[in-house]
Amino acid sequence: MDGKAVSITYFNHVIFLFLGGFLVALVIQKWNLHQRIALNILRVIGLSPERFCWASCLLRYFLSMWISNMATAMLMAPILLSIIQKLEALNGKEGAHKLTGSMLLGIAYGCSLGGIATLVGTPPDLSFARIFNIYFPEAPEISFAS
């Protein structure tokens, strides 16, 4: 095959959208934007455990709408682990244990729910959109907004 025929198969808008999500995740990690966001949320909501759990879930939901949910979980897990270590140092293991489970589940649920909100949120969404377009070319295209 010539280069043009091969590139049409491998380089389409869905693949570039997926790569763009990973690039956004790398930029967020390089400049510690995820830590800044988490600290600003703590500053705004305070240190109430219930409010912190809800706010961190909403943060993960929002971030995973724009970057892959797996990348969001990898970005936020180290922040959560450092928060858990700080809670254990302040309150002991028993005091931090009650909040640890809900915060870890918050990573999973927040990232999963945010992942289904947009095409870049999770890789299967992009795969489905591309495969659907190949098998049903006359059907309306699944776009980012729809």
C-alpha positions, 0 to 999 in steps of 0.5 A, a space after each residue: 500500500 502507498 503511504 496515503 492509504 496507510 495513513 488514512 487507516 491509522 491517522 483519523 480524528 479519533 486517534 488524535 483526540 485520544 492522543 490529545 487527552 494524554 498530552 493534556 494529562 502529561 502537561 497537568 502532571 508536569 506543571 503540578 496543576 492537579 496538586 494546585 487544583 486539589 489545594 485550592 479545593 481544600 482551601 475553598 471547602 475546608 477540612 470537613 471529611 464529608 465535604 472533602 470526599 464529595 469535592 474530591 469526587 467532583 474534581 475527579 469527575 471533572 478532570 476525567 471528562 477532559 483526560 482519560 479516566 485512567 490518567 486521571 486516577 494515576 494523577 490523583 492517587 499520589 495526592 490522595 496517598 499523601 493526604 492519607 499519610 498526613 491524616 495518619 500522622 495527625 489522627 493515627 491509623 484508626 482515625 484515618 482508616 474511616 476516611 481512607 476507604 471512601 476516598 479510595 472509592 471516590 477515585 474509582 467512582 469519580 473517574 469512571 463517571 467522568 469517563 463516560 461523560 465525553 469521548 476522551 473520558 475513556 478509551 472504549 468510547 473512542 473505539 466505539 465511535 470509530 467502529 460504529 462509523 466504520 460499520 454504519 457509515 450512513 448513520 449520524 456520526 458520534 461527535 464530541 458534543 453528542 
